[in-house]
């Protein structure tokens, strides 16, 4: 939300207070003017953006530490401006009681609810999820709740089903498949817990304890380099994931650990694998690990190849080119960006398709000829 909101969007008493003489305006900026709490808090909010730095500085200090009775009375006013509620949400982000009052307020803008939904505790997520009218008017709230690990799995499913039932398309990997999997499913009512909630919590908690392999590989391989079994903790991860639904696996892929994403990136179900690589928690080093994983779903490799920011790292390009699972056209498109050392490694690798090896050799030869010509 843009701040400050236009002055003309505020009630007459607020505009009148802002046009008062300088001494009265300073009193208001310091929270000392004899104004009703909703008007006083609104005037303080707007004065923070005053061109006169003395007024603005005083108002900022006041807004950051509003007296509890004044703040309480202001939040109780049903006509408190949405911009003021949004500013209170930002300034008192550490106060869950303020968040609750803002969430319950009828004037609160959807953008403000999205902010709170991203940081909300489980109980706050449940509160936000009860206002279906607001959710349907702003699908970004549903998306924010879905990506908050504190939102119950059953609640995430219920909200996806709600969106699908009302024709909303959520920006969540595999949403169509999630919606289809939830058709005719028995989903708990708002406020009710489900066994899937405990399973999801346990999976997220477990993700913090997984020990990554030192060689960055998740498989035990044979002499041909083929993965025969998952290593150590990765096998435990896979077993827990086995009993999960498509919806649960997609959400773990989005919110879980690097280890969980790497296991799920190998899923034969494209939407699950895609969710792993589209996770907002993906780190640069994870991208390279996925790019070099022969067992990765082909869609994962395609997604990596579409991300220009990831391809700025030549190591990622090399991993894609070396991976035998990478579509040949994508592998070849990486070669011109690689150095001679990497190209020679690709040329000699018997795991790389012959077309890629040949092109790598041709690029090396052309570069050598060009250098020789300059000499």
C-alpha positions in Angstrom: 0.0 0.0 0.0 1.2 3.5 -0.9 1.8 5.9 2.0 0.6 8.5 2.7 -2.9 8.0 1.4 -4.4 11.1 -0.3 -5.6 13.7 2.2 -8.9 14.0 0.5 -9.7 10.4 1.4 -9.8 11.2 5.1 -12.8 12.6 7.1 -13.3 16.3 7.6 -12.1 16.3 11.3 -8.8 14.9 10.2 -8.4 17.5 7.4 -9.3 20.3 9.7 -6.7 19.2 12.3 -4.0 19.1 9.6 -4.8 22.7 8.6 -4.6 24.1 12.2 -2.0 26.6 13.4 1.5 25.4 13.8 1.4 25.1 17.7 -1.7 22.9 17.5 -0.3 20.8 14.7 2.9 20.2 16.9 0.7 19.2 19.8 -1.1 16.7 17.5 2.2 15.4 16.2 3.3 14.7 19.8 0.0 13.0 20.6 -1.1 15.7 23.0 -3.9 17.5 21.0 -7.5 17.2 22.5 -8.8 15.0 19.6 -10.7 11.8 19.6 -8.3 8.9 19.5 -9.2 7.7 15.9 -8.7 11.3 14.7 -5.5 11.8 16.7 -3.9 8.6 15.5 -4.8 9.4 11.9 -3.4 12.9 12.2 -0.1 11.5 13.7 0.1 9.0 10.8 -0.3 11.7 8.2 2.0 14.2 9.9 4.9 11.7 9.6 5.0 12.7 5.9 4.9 16.4 6.5 7.3 18.5 4.5 8.5 20.2 7.7 11.0 17.8 9.3 10.3 18.9 12.8 6.6 17.9 12.5 7.5 14.7 10.7 10.1 13.7 13.3 7.8 14.3 16.2 5.0 12.4 14.5 7.2 9.4 13.7 8.3 9.2 17.4 4.7 9.4 18.6 3.4 6.8 16.0 6.0 4.3 17.1 4.9 4.5 20.7 1.2 5.4 20.8 -0.2 5.3 24.4 -2.2 2.1 24.9 -5.5 3.7 25.6 -5.3 5.9 22.5 -4.2 3.0 20.3 -6.9 0.7 21.7 -9.7 3.3 21.2 -8.5 4.0 17.6 -8.5 0.4 16.7 -12.1 0.1 18.1 -13.3 2.7 15.6 -15.0 1.0 12.7 -14.2 3.8 10.3 -10.4 3.9 10.9 -8.8 4.5 7.5 -7.3 1.4 5.8 -4.0 3.2 5.3 -3.7 3.9 9.1 -4.4 0.2 9.8 -1.7 -0.8 7.3 0.8 1.6 9.0 0.0 0.2 12.4 0.5 -3.3 11.0 4.0 -2.2 9.9 5.0 -0.3 13.0 3.7 -2.9 15.5 4.7 -6.0 13.6 6.0 -7.5 16.9 2.6 -7.2 18.5 0.3 -10.2 17.8 -2.5 -8.5 19.6 -2.4 -5.6 17.2 -2.3 -8.0 14.2 -5.4 -9.6 15.6 -7.2 -6.3 15.9 -6.2 -5.3 12.4 -7.3 -8.7 10.9 -10.7 -8.4 12.5 -11.2 -4.8 11.5 -13.8 -4.3 8.7 -11.7 -1.5 7.0 -8.5 -3.4 6.7 -7.2 -3.7 3.1 -6.4 -7.0 1.5 -2.7 -6.0 1.0 -2.4 -5.5 4.8 -3.9 -9.0 5.5 -1.3 -10.5 3.1 1.5 -9.0 5.1 0.2 -10.4 8.3 -0.6 -13.8 6.7 3.1 -14.1 5.7 4.3 -13.8 9.3 1.3 -15.2 11.2 1.4 -17.9 13.8 -0.9 -20.9 13.5 -3.7 -19.4 15.5 -3.5 -16.2 13.4 -3.5 -18.1 10.2 -6.7 -19.9 11.4 -8.3 -16.5 12.1 -7.4 -15.1 8.7 -8.7 -18.2 7.0 -12.2 -17.9 8.5 -13.1 -14.8 6.4 -14.0 -16.4 3.1 -15.4 -13.3 1.6 -12.1 -11.5 2.1 -10.1 -14.5 0.8 -12.1 -14.7 -2.4 -11.8 -11.0 -3.0 -8.0 -11.2 -2.7 -6.5 -14.5 -3.7 -3.0 -13.3 -2.6 -4.1 -13.8 1.0 -4.7 -17.5 0.2 -1.3 -17.8 -1.5 0.4 -16.1 1.5 -1.3 -18.5 3.9 -0.3 -21.5 1.7 3.4 -20.4 1.8 3.3 -19.9 5.6 4.6 -23.1 7.2 2.5 -22.4 10.3 -0.7 -22.7 8.3 -2.2 -26.1 9.0 -2.1 -28.5 6.1 -5.8 -29.2 6.3 -6.4 -25.4 6.2 -4.2 -25.0 3.1 -6.2 -27.8 1.4 -9.5 -26.2 2.5 -8.4 -22.8 1.0 -7.3 -24.4 -2.2 -10.6 -26.2 -2.5 -12.5 -22.9 -1.8 -10.5 -21.1 -4.5 -11.1 -23.8 -7.1 -14.8 -24.0 -6.2 -15.1 -20.3 -6.9 -13.1 -20.3 -10.1 -9.9 -18.7 -8.7 -6.5 -19.7 -10.2 -3.9 -19.6 -7.5 -0.2 -18.9 -8.2 0.9 -22.2 -6.6 2.8 -24.9 -8.5 0.4 -27.7 -9.6 -2.7 -25.8 -8.4 -4.9 -27.6 -11.0 -3.7 -31.0 -9.8 -4.1 -30.0 -6.1 -7.7 -28.8 -6.8 -8.5 -32.0 -8.7 -7.0 -34.2 -5.9 -9.2 -32.4 -3.4 -12.5 -33.0 -5.3 -14.8 -35.0 -3.1 -12.1 -35.2 -0.4 -13.2 -35.0 3.2 -11.6 -31.7 4.4 -12.0 -30.6 8.1 -14.1 -27.6 8.8 -12.4 -24.3 9.9 -10.9 -24.7 13.3 -10.8 -28.6 13.2 -7.5 -30.4 13.4 -6.6 -33.3 11.2 -4.0 -36.1 11.3 -2.4 -34.6 8.2 -1.6 -31.5 10.2 0.6 -33.5 12.6 2.2 -35.2 9.6 3.0 -32.0 7.9 4.3 -30.4 11.1 6.6 -33.4 11.7 7.9 -33.3 8.2 8.8 -29.6 8.5 10.4 -30.1 11.9 12.3 -33.1 10.6 13.6 -31.0 7.7 15.8 -29.0 10.1 17.6 -32.1 11.3 18.6 -33.7 8.0 22.4 -34.1 7.4 23.4 -33.5 3.8 25.9 -35.8 2.1 29.4 -34.4 1.9 29.7 -35.3 -1.8 26.4 -33.5 -2.6 24.9 -36.7 -4.0 21.7 -38.2 -2.5 22.1 -41.6 -4.2 24.4 -44.6 -3.6 25.6 -45.3 -7.2 26.9 -48.4 -9.0 30.0 -48.5 -11.2 28.0 -47.1 -14.1 27.0 -44.1 -12.1 23.4 -45.1 -11.8 21.6 -44.4 -8.5 20.5 -47.6 -6.8 19.4 -46.3 -3.4 19.0 -43.1 -1.4 21.7 -42.3 1.1 21.1 -42.2 4.9 18.7 -39.4 5.9 17.5 -39.1 2.3 16.0 -42.5 2.6 14.1 -41.5 5.7 12.9 -38.4 3.9 11.5 -40.5 1.1 9.7 -42.9 3.4 7.9 -40.1 5.2 6.9 -38.5 1.9 5.6 -41.8 0.5 2.3 -41.6 2.4 1.6 -38.0 1.6 -0.9 -36.8 -0.9 0.0 -34.7 -4.0 -1.1 -31.6 -2.2 1.0 -32.4 0.9 4.1 -33.2 -1.2 3.8 -30.0 -3.2 3.6 -27.9 0.0 6.6 -29.8 1.5 8.5 -29.1 -1.7 7.7 -25.4 -1.4 8.4 -25.1 2.4 10.7 -27.9 3.4 14.4 -28.3 3.5 17.0 -28.6 0.7 17.1 -32.4 1.2 13.4 -32.7 0.9 13.3 -30.6 -2.3 16.1 -32.7 -3.8 14.1 -35.9 -3.1 10.9 -34.4 -4.5 12.7 -33.0 -7.5 13.1 -36.7 -8.6 9.4 -37.3 -8.5 8.0 -38.7 -11.7 5.0 -36.4 -11.1 5.9 -33.2 -12.9 4.0 -30.8 -10.7 5.6 -32.1 -7.5 9.1 -31.9 -9.1 8.3 -28.4 -10.4 7.2 -27.2 -7.0 10.6 -28.2 -5.6 12.5 -26.0 -8.0 10.0 -23.1 -7.7 10.3 -23.0 -3.9 10.8 -19.5 -2.6 13.4 -21.1 -0.2 15.7 -22.3 -3.0 19.3 -21.2 -2.5 21.9 -20.8 -5.3 23.9 -23.9 -4.2 20.7 -26.0 -4.3 20.2 -25.0 -8.0 23.6 -26.5 -8.9 22.9 -29.7 -6.9 19.6 -30.1 -8.7 21.2 -29.3 -12.1 23.7 -32.1 -11.7 21.2 -34.7 -10.5 20.6 -37.3 -13.2 17.5 -38.6 -11.4 15.9 -35.1 -11.4 12.6 -34.8 -13.3 13.2 -33.3 -16.7 10.9 -30.4 -15.9 13.3 -29.4 -13.1 16.1 -29.0 -15.5 13.9 -27.1 -17.9 12.9 -24.7 -15.1 16.5 -24.1 -14.2 17.4 -23.4 -17.8 14.6 -20.7 -18.0 16.0 -18.7 -15.0 18.5 -16.2 -16.3 19.5 -15.2 -12.8 20.5 -18.7 -12.0 22.4 -19.1 -15.3 24.7 -16.2 -14.5 26.7 -18.8 -12.6 28.7 -20.7 -15.1 28.8 -23.7 -12.7 25.1 -24.0 -13.1 25.4 -24.0 -16.9 28.1 -26.7 -16.7 26.0 -28.9 -14.4 23.1 -28.6 -16.9 25.3 -29.5 -19.8 26.9 -32.4 -18.0 23.6 -33.9 -16.8 22.6 -36.7 -19.2 18.9 -36.1 -18.4 19.1 -32.5 -19.7 17.3 -32.2 -23.1 20.0 -32.0 -25.7 19.0 -28.6 -27.1 19.1 -27.1 -23.6 22.5 -28.7 -22.9 24.0 -27.4 -26.2 22.7 -23.9 -25.5 24.9 -23.7 -22.4 28.1 -24.6 -24.1 29.0 -21.2 -25.6 29.0 -19.7 -22.1 31.5 -22.2 -20.7 35.3 -21.9 -20.5 37.7 -24.3 -22.3 38.4 -26.3 -19.2 34.7 -27.2 -18.7 34.2 -27.8 -22.4 37.1 -30.3 -22.4 35.6 -32.1 -19.4 32.3 -32.4 -21.3 34.1 -33.6 -24.5 35.7 -36.4 -22.6 32.7 -37.5 -20.5 31.0 -40.7 -21.7 27.9 -39.8 -19.7 27.2 -36.8 -21.9 25.3 -37.3 -25.1 27.4 -37.5 -28.2 25.8 -34.4 -29.8 26.9 -32.3 -26.8 30.4 -33.8 -26.8 30.8 -33.0 -30.5 29.6 -29.4 -30.2 31.9 -28.9 -27.2 34.8 -30.1 -29.3 33.8 -27.8 -32.2 33.7 -24.7 -29.9 37.1 -25.5 -28.5 38.6 -25.9 -32.0 37.0 -22.6 -33.2 38.3 -20.8 -30.2 41.8 -22.2 -30.8 41.7 -21.2 -34.5 40.6 -17.7 -33.6 43.4 -17.3 -31.0 45.9 -18.6 -33.6 44.7 -16.2 -36.2 45.2 -13.2 -33.9 48.8 -14.3 -33.2 
